Amino acid sequence: MDESTKKTVKSIPLLRTRAGPRDPSWPTRLKEEYLSLIKYAEQNKENDTDWFHLESNKDGTKWFGKCWHIQNYLKYEFDIEFEIPVTYPETAPEITIPVEH
């Protein structure tokens, strides 16, 4: 891992609560997730390296937003969405790109 990545990781609050959406301690875990995500997004904006925007439903179980990448002065942008699995954090969410009809 390069030094820049190490510095970024060290500055993001750790997630300490092991809980999924059905666990009684899920609200605590969700708060930790939000705090880490907010800190990471703030750092990206400060460094002009932001590349995503995410929102969740009230329960924090469904997430949606946009990701983007700029290359050769062209911006590639796409929607993303994912659900937090019941077995989270042991099972990672599967990020999908929604299909427009």
MORAKA-V738624 format. One record per residue. SS is DSSP state (H for helix, E for strand, C for the rest). OMEGA is omega in whole degrees, 0 to 359 (none if undefined). D_FIRST is the distance of its C-alpha to the first C-alpha in whole Angstrom. Layout:
BEGIN
ss = (SS SS)
omega = (OMEGA OMEGA)
d_first = (D_FIRST D_FIRST)
END
This chain:
BEGIN
ss = (C C H H H H H H H H H C C C C C C C C C C C C C C H H H H H H H H H H H H H H H H H H H H H C C C C C E E E E E C C C C C E E E E E E E E E E C C E E E E E E E E E E C C C C C C C C C C C C E C C C C C)
omega = (181 185 179 178 178 180 180 182 181 184 180 179 179 174 186 184 177 182 175 185 181 180 178 181 178 179 177 179 181 177 178 179 180 182 179 180 179 180 180 180 178 179 179 180 178 182 182 179 180 185 179 172 181 172 177 172 184 183 181 182 178 183 179 179 182 171 177 179 179 179 181 177 176 179 176 185 178 177 173 174 175 175 176 181 179 183 176 10 178 179 181 174 175 181 181 173 184 179 178 181 none)
d_first = (0 4 7 8 6 7 10 11 10 12 15 16 18 18 20 22 25 25 28 29 31 34 33 35 32 31 32 29 26 27 27 24 23 24 23 20 20 22 20 17 20 21 18 18 22 21 19 21 18 20 20 22 25 26 29 30 33 35 34 30 30 31 28 29 28 26 23 23 22 23 24 26 28 28 27 27 27 28 29 27 28 27 29 27 28 31 29 26 23 23 24 22 23 24 24 27 28 32 35 37 41)
END
